């Protein structure tokens, strides 16, 4: 029986691998261009501080090569009908404008593209090309063309040795028949814009945990150098504020929760440890 796994992060990957190894065919639906979720963007994992890539890269590779797993990247679930044991699921796969079956991930198109825009994968702290990969080991290892920023110059198509670029590509809607559905949609980081006392969104040196973590990553926007976005200089003091958006009963704060998220304490300690590993800052609180 086929099974639908919604989400391509750590939870979805483990679910799909378990299903595939057990003889079931898993369809993994992931809304972004690659699987791995937030985990692949993080550098060190608490408490042992192991490299996230050392943990995740083999797993994403196993998923990409598994004969019982089909990855539907850039896809979302539009409708679910039926009942347990017999679901009909409507999937919308967004246009990538690059042929997934013929792209080899060579990167010639990326190097040739003349357009640079803020890189969402680095939370806008770096630039990427209009045609891009999020990172070198991403699965699927297929380029994605951002038509919103593309100027249509034809350079990427001209240099592609496999003729993969298709400017006329359109969204595809299709149905899957599955017996079970596993929801493993992961999380989106809370942006504390309503917490004016912290100055997030006002002062450039106030960052969220994931934004700061990307600076610690060797492939991040600053090549593993923690710097102040305001001037690019190394900080002498770093303060980590926990529980922002959690344990808050105020009704005028959008998106908050009144319970402990059970994550920020360990994440803050990890960031403090990684910061001290890189720099002998005067104070890390």
C-alpha positions in Angstrom: 0.0 0.0 0.0 1.3 3.5 -0.9 1.7 6.0 1.9 1.8 9.8 1.6 4.3 11.6 3.8 3.6 15.4 4.0 6.9 17.1 4.8 10.5 16.4 3.9 12.3 17.3 7.1 13.8 15.0 9.7 10.5 13.5 10.8 9.3 13.0 7.2 12.6 11.5 6.1 12.6 9.0 9.0 9.0 8.1 8.3 9.7 7.6 4.6 12.8 5.5 5.2 10.9 3.3 7.6 8.1 2.8 5.2 10.4 2.2 2.2 12.5 -0.3 4.1 9.4 -2.1 5.2 8.2 -2.7 1.6 5.7 0.2 1.3 6.0 2.9 -1.3 6.2 6.4 0.2 5.3 9.5 -1.6 7.1 12.4 0.1 5.5 15.9 -0.5 7.8 18.8 0.3 6.9 22.4 -0.4 10.4 23.7 -0.8 13.0 23.0 -3.5 14.8 20.3 -1.5 14.2 17.9 1.4 15.9 18.2 4.8 13.8 20.9 6.3 15.2 23.3 8.9 17.7 20.6 10.0 20.0 21.0 7.0 20.3 24.8 7.5 21.6 24.3 11.1 25.3 23.9 11.8 25.7 22.1 15.2 23.2 19.9 17.0 22.8 20.0 20.8 24.0 18.5 23.1 26.9 16.7 21.4 27.5 19.5 18.9 27.7 17.0 16.0 27.6 18.5 12.5 24.1 18.4 11.1 25.3 17.7 7.6 27.1 14.6 8.9 23.8 13.3 10.2 21.4 14.5 7.5 23.4 14.1 4.2 23.5 10.3 4.3 19.7 10.3 5.2 18.7 12.6 2.3 21.0 10.6 0.0 19.3 7.3 1.1 15.9 8.9 0.4 16.9 10.2 -3.0 18.1 6.7 -4.1 15.5 4.6 -2.4 13.5 2.6 -4.9 10.4 2.7 -2.6 10.4 6.5 -2.1 9.2 9.1 -4.6 10.1 12.8 -3.8 7.6 15.5 -4.9 9.6 18.7 -4.2 8.0 22.1 -4.7 4.7 20.5 -4.1 1.7 21.0 -1.8 -1.4 19.1 -0.9 -4.5 20.8 -2.3 -7.2 18.3 -1.4 -7.8 15.0 0.4 -10.8 12.8 -0.2 -11.7 9.3 0.9 -11.2 7.4 4.1 -8.5 5.5 5.9 -7.1 2.8 3.6 -8.4 4.6 0.5 -7.4 8.3 0.1 -7.3 10.3 -3.1 -4.9 13.2 -2.6 -4.6 16.1 -5.1 -1.1 17.5 -5.3 0.1 20.7 -6.9 3.7 20.7 -8.1 5.0 24.2 -8.8 6.9 24.9 -11.9 10.7 24.6 -11.4 11.5 25.7 -15.0 14.2 23.1 -15.0 13.8 19.5 -16.2 14.3 17.3 -13.1 14.9 14.2 -15.2 17.8 15.6 -17.2 19.4 18.2 -14.9 22.8 16.9 -13.6 23.3 19.6 -11.0 26.5 20.8 -12.8 25.9 24.5 -11.8 26.9 26.0 -15.1 23.6 27.9 -15.2 24.1 29.3 -11.7 27.6 30.6 -12.5 26.4 32.2 -15.8 23.3 34.0 -14.4 23.8 37.7 -14.1 21.0 38.4 -11.6 21.5 38.4 -7.8 18.6 38.7 -5.3 18.4 38.2 -1.5 18.8 34.5 -0.5 15.9 33.2 1.5 17.8 30.2 2.6 20.3 32.5 4.4 17.4 34.6 5.7 18.3 37.5 3.3 21.8 37.7 4.8 23.4 36.8 1.4 22.6 36.9 -2.3 21.8 34.1 -4.7 21.3 33.9 -8.5 17.9 33.8 -10.2 18.6 30.2 -10.9 20.1 28.5 -7.9 20.7 25.6 -5.6 20.1 26.0 -1.8 23.3 24.1 -1.1 25.7 21.8 -3.0 24.4 18.5 -1.5 20.7 19.2 -1.8 18.3 16.4 -2.7 16.9 16.6 -5.4 20.1 18.0 -6.9 18.2 20.0 -9.5 18.5 23.8 -10.1 15.4 26.0 -9.6 14.7 29.1 -11.7 13.0 32.0 -9.9 10.9 33.5 -12.6 9.9 36.5 -10.4 13.5 37.8 -10.5 14.6 36.3 -13.9 15.1 38.9 -16.6 14.7 36.3 -19.4 18.2 37.0 -20.9 18.5 33.3 -21.9 22.1 32.9 -20.5 21.3 29.9 -18.4 19.6 28.1 -21.2 22.5 28.9 -23.5 25.1 27.3 -21.2 23.1 24.3 -20.1 24.7 21.2 -21.7 21.5 19.1 -21.2 19.0 21.8 -22.5 17.1 21.6 -19.2 15.8 25.1 -19.0 12.1 25.5 -19.9 10.8 29.1 -19.6 7.3 27.9 -20.4 7.1 25.3 -17.6 3.7 25.4 -15.7 2.4 24.0 -12.5 1.3 20.4 -12.6 -1.8 19.1 -10.7 -2.0 15.3 -10.2 -3.7 12.8 -7.9 -2.2 10.1 -5.7 -4.1 7.1 -4.3 -2.7 6.2 -0.9 -3.8 4.1 2.0 -2.4 6.2 4.8 -1.2 9.8 5.3 1.6 10.9 7.7 1.7 14.6 8.5 5.3 15.6 9.3 5.1 19.3 8.4 7.9 20.6 10.7 8.0 24.2 11.9 8.4 27.7 10.8 10.5 30.0 13.0 8.6 32.7 14.9 9.4 36.2 13.9 9.0 38.5 17.0 7.9 41.6 15.1 5.2 42.3 17.7 7.7 42.3 20.6 8.8 45.9 20.2 10.9 45.8 23.3 13.5 43.6 21.6 13.9 45.7 18.5 13.6 42.9 16.0 13.0 44.3 12.5 14.2 47.7 13.7 17.8 47.1 14.7 19.8 45.0 12.2 21.9 43.4 15.0 18.8 41.7 16.5 18.5 38.3 15.0 16.4 35.2 15.5 18.0 31.9 16.5 18.0 30.5 13.0 19.3 33.7 11.5 22.2 33.8 13.9 22.8 30.0 13.4 23.2 30.5 9.7 26.2 32.8 10.4 27.9 29.9 12.3 27.5 27.6 9.4 30.6 27.0 7.2 28.4 27.3 4.1 26.4 30.2 5.5 26.3 33.9 4.5 29.5 34.8 6.4 31.5 31.6 6.0 31.2 30.7 9.7 32.2 34.2 10.9 29.7 35.7 13.3 29.5 39.4 12.5 27.1 42.3 13.2 24.9 42.8 10.1 25.1 46.6 10.7 28.8 46.9 10.0 30.2 43.4 9.4 32.4 43.6 12.5 32.9 40.8 15.1 30.7 41.3 18.2 32.4 41.7 21.6 29.3 40.9 23.5 26.4 38.6 22.6 23.1 38.3 24.5 20.7 35.4 23.9 17.1 36.0 24.9 15.0 32.8 25.4 11.3 32.2 25.4 10.4 35.0 23.0 7.0 34.1 21.6 6.4 31.4 24.2 5.1 31.4 27.8 3.2 34.6 27.0 -0.5 35.0 27.8 -1.0 38.4 26.3 -3.7 38.4 23.7 -2.4 41.2 21.6 0.7 39.3 20.5 0.1 37.5 17.2 1.4 34.0 16.8 2.6 33.5 20.3 1.9 30.5 22.6 1.3 30.4 26.3 3.3 27.3 26.9 7.0 26.4 26.9 8.3 25.4 23.5 10.9 23.1 25.1 13.5 24.0 22.5 14.9 27.5 23.0 16.9 26.8 26.2 19.0 24.1 24.5 19.2 26.0 21.3 20.4 29.1 23.1 23.1 27.1 25.0 24.2 25.6 21.8 24.6 29.0 20.1 26.5 30.3 23.1 28.9 27.3 22.9 29.4 27.6 19.2 30.0 31.4 19.6 32.7 30.7 22.2 34.3 28.1 19.9 34.7 30.7 17.2 35.5 33.8 19.2 36.8 34.6 22.7 34.0 37.2 23.1 34.1 39.2 26.3 30.6 38.2 27.3 28.2 35.6 26.0 25.0 35.6 28.1 
